[in-house]
Amino acid sequence: MATRAGIDAKAAIKLAEDHQNIIFAIKAEFDTSTLLLHSGSGDLVINSETYTGAGTLLAISDIEDSNDLKSAGVTFQLSGMNATVLSYAVSESYQNRPITLLLAFVSGGTDHVDGVMTLYKGRMTSTSISDSPTEGVTITLITENRLLDLERPCNYRYTRESQVALAGTGDTGFDAVEKLQDTDILWGRSTGGSNIGGGSSTDNLGDIGALTRLA
């Protein structure tokens, strides 16, 4: 379990225990800044980064997991957020920006993180904002799983133009692809007194016509 991507050795030990104190943390990477929040209270240091406690103001939709290779997005909801968080949703270019959901194991009664595992990685796609006199501003952030890329057609081809767009002009690996489309490759028969397929022109094993007659 500890060798699986996104799960450190300490988290693997915690998963085997009967009781755990679990905290959810989200890392939303906007253009100008990164929003770090967790479902507890106070500040929490995870992977050398300080996450601010949002408590019950942070809500996370169900996370689907199965043996099938399929994509399932996750919805995050932030209630009662201040003007700084609201400005991210209103003015930031958030679409296709990465977002990560972490599961942290915390020692009971402390702010010490014993282990961390990555539950979800995706991209932000859309937001909706609602405002009420009682609950304040509520931001709903809809994200999509990275597996959706497997369902999208790729616009790159095995051509020189696509290779230059990916690797630059120094890569010439596909420069001859267009010439190959109209090239006749003679293999296994004699032409002009020489045998392209190997051996001499009198060798029946290299002459397809001779093999046909023998059959």
RABELDA-V402565 format. One record per residue. N is the residue number from 1. RES is the residue in one small letter. OMEGA is omega in whole degrees, -180 to 180 (* if undefined). BURIAL is 1 if it has 16 or more other C-alpha atoms within 10 Angstrom, else 0. D_LAST is the distance of its C-alpha to the last C-alpha in Angstrom with 1 decimal. Layout:
# RABELDA-V402565
n	res	omega	burial	d_last
N	RES	OMEGA	BURIAL	D_LAST
N	RES	OMEGA	BURIAL	D_LAST
This chain:
# RABELDA-V402565
n	res	omega	burial	d_last
1	m	-176	0	60.5
2	a	-179	0	62.2
3	t	179	0	58.9
4	r	-179	0	58.0
5	a	178	0	58.6
6	g	179	0	62.0
7	i	178	1	63.6
8	d	-175	1	65.8
9	a	-180	0	66.7
10	k	179	0	70.2
11	a	178	1	68.9
12	a	178	1	66.5
13	i	-180	0	69.6
14	k	-179	1	71.5
15	l	-180	0	68.8
16	a	-179	0	69.2
17	e	-177	0	73.0
18	d	-176	0	74.7
19	h	178	0	76.8
20	q	172	0	76.1
21	n	-169	0	78.1
22	i	175	1	75.5
23	i	174	1	75.9
24	f	-179	1	73.5
25	a	178	1	73.3
26	i	177	1	71.7
27	k	-179	1	70.9
28	a	-173	1	70.6
29	e	176	1	69.8
30	f	-177	1	71.4
31	d	-174	0	71.4
32	t	-177	0	74.9
33	s	179	0	75.4
34	t	-180	0	73.9
35	l	-178	0	75.5
36	l	-179	1	75.8
37	l	174	1	77.1
38	h	-172	1	77.2
39	s	177	1	78.3
40	g	179	1	81.2
41	s	-180	0	84.5
42	g	179	0	85.5
43	d	-179	1	83.3
44	l	-179	1	80.3
45	v	179	0	78.5
46	i	-179	1	74.7
47	n	177	0	72.5
48	s	177	0	75.5
49	e	-176	0	76.0
50	t	179	0	79.0
51	y	-180	1	78.4
52	t	-179	1	81.2
53	g	177	1	82.1
54	a	178	1	81.7
55	g	-179	0	82.4
56	t	177	0	82.0
57	l	-180	1	81.6
58	l	179	1	78.0
59	a	-177	1	75.7
60	i	179	1	72.0
61	s	179	0	69.7
62	d	178	0	67.5
63	i	-179	0	64.5
64	e	179	0	61.3
65	d	-179	0	58.9
66	s	178	0	55.9
67	n	179	0	52.6
68	d	177	0	50.8
69	l	-180	0	50.1
70	k	-177	0	52.5
71	s	176	1	55.3
72	a	-179	1	59.0
73	g	179	1	61.8
74	v	179	1	65.3
75	t	179	1	68.6
76	f	180	1	71.7
77	q	180	1	75.2
78	l	-178	1	78.2
79	s	176	1	81.7
80	g	-177	1	85.0
81	m	-179	1	83.5
82	n	-175	0	85.7
83	a	-179	0	85.5
84	t	179	0	83.3
85	v	179	0	80.5
86	l	180	1	81.0
87	s	175	0	80.6
88	y	-176	1	77.1
89	a	-175	1	76.0
90	v	-170	0	77.7
91	s	-176	0	77.2
92	e	172	0	74.3
93	s	-171	0	70.8
94	y	-174	1	69.3
95	q	-179	0	66.1
96	n	174	0	63.0
97	r	-174	0	65.3
98	p	174	1	64.5
99	i	-176	1	66.4
100	t	175	1	66.3
101	l	-178	1	67.7
102	l	173	1	68.8
103	l	-176	1	70.1
104	a	176	1	72.8
105	f	-174	1	74.5
106	v	175	1	78.2
107	s	-176	0	80.7
108	g	178	0	83.2
109	g	-179	0	86.3
110	t	174	0	85.1
111	d	-179	0	83.0
112	h	-179	0	80.8
113	v	-179	1	77.0
114	d	-179	1	75.4
115	g	-177	1	71.8
116	v	172	1	69.7
117	m	-180	1	66.4
118	t	179	1	64.6
119	l	-172	1	64.2
120	y	172	1	62.9
121	k	-179	1	61.9
122	g	180	1	61.5
123	r	177	1	62.7
124	m	-178	1	65.8
125	t	-178	0	65.0
126	s	178	0	68.2
127	t	171	1	71.8
128	s	-175	0	74.6
129	i	175	0	78.3
130	s	-177	0	81.1
131	d	179	0	84.8
132	s	-179	0	87.3
133	p	-176	0	91.0
134	t	-176	0	90.6
135	e	-179	0	87.3
136	g	-177	0	87.1
137	v	177	1	83.9
138	t	-180	1	80.7
139	i	176	1	77.4
140	t	-177	1	74.1
141	l	-179	1	71.1
142	i	-178	1	67.7
143	t	177	1	64.7
144	e	179	1	61.0
145	n	179	1	58.6
146	r	179	0	56.3
147	l	178	0	53.3
148	l	178	0	53.6
149	d	179	0	51.8
150	l	-180	0	48.6
151	e	-179	0	48.9
152	r	178	0	49.7
153	p	179	0	47.0
154	c	-179	0	46.7
155	n	180	0	47.3
156	y	179	0	45.7
157	r	178	0	42.3
158	y	180	0	40.0
159	t	180	0	41.7
160	r	-177	1	44.2
161	e	179	0	47.0
162	s	180	0	46.7
163	q	177	1	46.3
164	v	179	1	49.5
165	a	-179	0	51.3
166	l	-171	0	50.5
167	a	-179	0	50.7
168	g	-175	0	52.5
169	t	-178	0	51.7
170	g	-179	0	51.0
171	d	-177	0	47.7
172	t	-174	0	44.9
173	g	-177	0	41.9
174	f	-178	0	40.8
175	d	-175	0	41.8
176	a	-176	0	38.3
177	v	-178	0	37.0
178	e	179	0	37.7
179	k	-178	0	35.9
180	l	-177	0	32.7
181	q	-176	0	32.6
182	d	-178	0	31.8
183	t	175	0	30.0
184	d	179	0	26.4
185	i	-178	0	24.7
186	l	-177	0	21.7
187	w	175	0	19.5
188	g	176	1	16.3
189	r	-176	1	16.2
190	s	175	1	18.5
191	t	175	0	21.7
192	g	177	0	24.5
193	g	179	0	23.4
194	s	-177	0	23.2
195	n	-178	1	20.4
196	i	-175	1	21.5
197	g	179	1	19.1
198	g	-179	0	20.5
199	g	-179	0	20.4
200	s	-178	0	20.8
201	s	-180	1	19.3
202	t	-180	0	17.8
203	d	-177	0	16.0
204	n	-179	0	12.2
205	l	178	1	12.3
206	g	-177	1	14.4
207	d	-178	1	12.6
208	i	179	0	10.7
209	g	179	0	10.0
210	a	179	0	8.6
211	l	179	0	6.3
212	t	180	0	5.2
213	r	179	0	5.4
214	l	180	0	3.8
215	a	*	0	0.0
